[in-house]
Amino acid sequence: MPRTDEQNQQIKDRRRAKIIRAAIRVFATKGYNEVSVDDITKDARCSHGLFYHYFDNKAEILAAIVDEIIVPSSYYAPCHKALEAKGVAGLKVLLSFFNGVWTAGPSVFNTAWLACQTSQIEDVPESIVPFVKENNLYETVCVLVEQGQKEKKIVPGDPKEIALGLTDIIANNFLRLVNDGKKSPVVSSDVILGMALVGERID
């Protein structure tokens, strides 16, 4: 008995979703700039022909991931909310989000880590440029650290260096998780923030 149009569409949708899941995994573990279409097809266990049936290149699949998965699921740092809260309160907003992500499953932290990496991507697809500009974690942390220093709650020093240190710890947490799995130890958000605070307890 031949398949119906609806059944054929379901098969196509499942194949496309499988390729997207594979792309998220390899983008998260290797970094988007280092990934080739071959890496994606090997992880997805599909042919290049099947990949190109759905996507013209890896930039197009990245745009699909951002538009269809990252944005609707909110698996990206709440930079806008953090900037509204300002200073130490804003850092707490960001770090609280990350704490939740790090205790979730691989599909969540892989996707969230990919979202964090978008500002480091060479030749960002035009369609996701607004997302990348609005969700630059390092630039957001720079602003929050500088505000926190004005509040006299963040240690003195170059705000860019302090922000780099904080975002490096966040990145290392993600890298341990995407490479070693959920059981990998991470530095908690309280400890990360405590490193930058001036003699304050974290409430």
C-alpha positions in Angstrom: 0.0 0.0 0.0 1.6 3.3 -1.0 2.3 6.0 1.6 0.0 9.0 1.8 1.2 12.5 1.3 1.0 13.1 5.0 3.1 10.0 5.7 5.7 11.1 3.2 5.8 14.6 4.8 6.3 13.0 8.3 9.3 11.0 7.0 10.8 14.2 5.4 10.2 16.1 8.6 11.9 13.4 10.7 14.9 13.2 8.4 15.3 17.0 8.5 15.0 17.0 12.3 17.7 14.3 12.6 20.1 16.4 10.5 19.4 19.5 12.7 20.0 17.5 15.9 23.3 16.2 14.5 24.3 19.8 13.5 23.6 21.0 17.0 25.8 18.3 18.5 28.8 18.9 16.2 28.5 22.7 16.3 28.5 22.5 20.1 31.4 20.1 20.4 33.7 21.3 17.6 32.6 24.9 17.2 30.7 26.2 14.2 33.8 27.6 12.4 35.5 24.2 12.5 32.6 22.1 11.3 32.1 20.9 7.7 29.0 19.5 6.1 30.8 16.1 6.1 31.0 16.3 9.9 27.2 16.8 10.1 26.4 14.0 7.7 28.6 11.6 9.5 27.0 12.4 12.8 23.5 12.2 11.3 24.5 9.0 9.3 23.0 10.4 6.1 24.3 11.2 2.7 25.5 14.5 1.4 22.7 14.4 -1.1 20.1 14.1 1.7 21.7 17.1 3.6 21.6 19.2 0.4 18.0 18.3 -0.2 17.1 20.3 3.0 19.9 22.8 3.3 22.2 24.6 0.9 25.1 24.9 3.3 26.0 24.9 7.0 25.1 28.6 7.3 21.6 27.8 6.3 21.2 25.0 8.8 22.6 27.3 11.5 20.0 29.9 10.7 17.3 27.2 10.8 18.5 26.1 14.3 18.4 29.7 15.6 15.0 30.5 14.1 13.3 27.1 14.8 14.9 25.9 18.0 17.0 28.4 19.9 14.6 31.4 19.8 11.3 29.5 20.4 12.8 27.4 23.2 14.6 30.4 24.9 17.8 28.3 25.0 19.9 31.5 24.9 21.3 33.8 27.6 18.8 36.4 28.6 21.1 39.3 27.8 18.2 41.8 27.4 16.8 41.0 30.8 20.2 41.1 32.4 20.9 44.6 30.9 17.5 45.8 32.2 18.4 44.5 35.7 21.9 46.2 35.5 25.1 45.5 37.4 25.3 42.7 39.9 21.6 42.0 39.6 22.0 41.5 35.9 24.9 39.1 36.4 22.7 37.1 38.8 20.0 37.0 36.0 22.5 35.6 33.5 24.1 33.1 35.9 20.8 31.8 37.2 19.9 31.0 33.6 23.1 29.1 33.1 22.8 27.2 36.3 19.4 25.9 35.0 20.9 25.0 31.7 23.9 23.1 33.2 21.6 20.8 35.2 19.4 20.0 32.1 20.0 17.4 29.5 22.4 17.4 26.6 19.9 18.7 24.1 19.5 21.8 26.3 23.1 22.6 27.1 24.3 21.7 23.6 21.8 24.2 22.1 22.5 26.8 24.7 26.2 26.5 24.1 25.7 26.9 20.4 23.6 30.1 21.1 26.5 31.5 23.2 29.0 30.8 20.4 27.1 32.7 17.7 29.0 35.9 18.4 32.3 34.1 17.6 31.1 32.8 14.2 32.8 34.0 11.0 30.5 35.1 8.2 27.3 35.0 10.3 24.2 34.3 8.1 22.5 37.6 7.4 19.1 36.4 8.8 20.5 35.8 12.3 22.7 39.0 12.6 20.1 40.7 14.8 20.0 37.7 17.1 23.8 37.7 17.4 24.0 41.4 18.1 21.3 41.3 20.8 22.8 38.2 22.5 26.5 38.8 22.7 27.3 37.3 26.1 30.8 38.8 26.5 29.7 42.3 25.6 26.7 42.0 28.0 29.0 40.8 30.8 31.4 43.7 30.1 28.6 46.2 30.6 27.3 44.5 33.7 30.8 44.4 35.3 31.4 48.1 34.6 28.0 48.9 36.2 28.8 46.6 39.1 32.1 48.5 39.7 30.2 51.8 39.8 27.9 50.1 42.4 31.2 49.3 44.2 30.1 45.6 44.3 32.5 44.2 41.7 36.3 44.0 42.2 38.3 46.8 40.6 40.2 46.2 37.4 39.7 46.3 33.7 36.0 45.4 33.1 36.9 43.7 29.8 39.4 41.4 31.6 37.0 40.6 34.4 34.3 39.9 31.8 36.7 37.7 29.9 37.5 35.7 33.0 33.8 35.2 33.9 32.8 34.2 30.3 35.8 31.8 30.1 34.5 30.0 33.2 31.0 29.8 31.7 32.5 28.5 28.4 34.6 25.9 30.2 31.5 24.6 32.1 29.8 24.2 28.7 32.8 22.5 27.1 33.0 20.0 30.0 29.3 19.2 29.6 29.2 18.9 25.8 32.3 16.7 25.8 31.8 14.6 29.0 28.1 14.7 29.6 25.8 15.8 32.4 27.8 14.1 35.1 30.8 16.4 34.5 31.4 18.8 37.4 30.8 22.5 36.7 31.6 25.7 38.6 28.3 26.9 40.1 26.8 30.3 39.3 27.2 31.3 43.0 31.0 30.6 42.9 31.4 32.3 39.5 29.7 35.5 40.8 31.5 35.3 44.1 34.8 35.5 42.3 33.9 39.0 41.0 32.2 40.4 44.1 33.8 42.7 46.6 33.5 41.1 50.0 29.7 40.4 49.7 27.7 37.3 50.4 25.5 36.1 47.6 21.8 36.2 48.5 
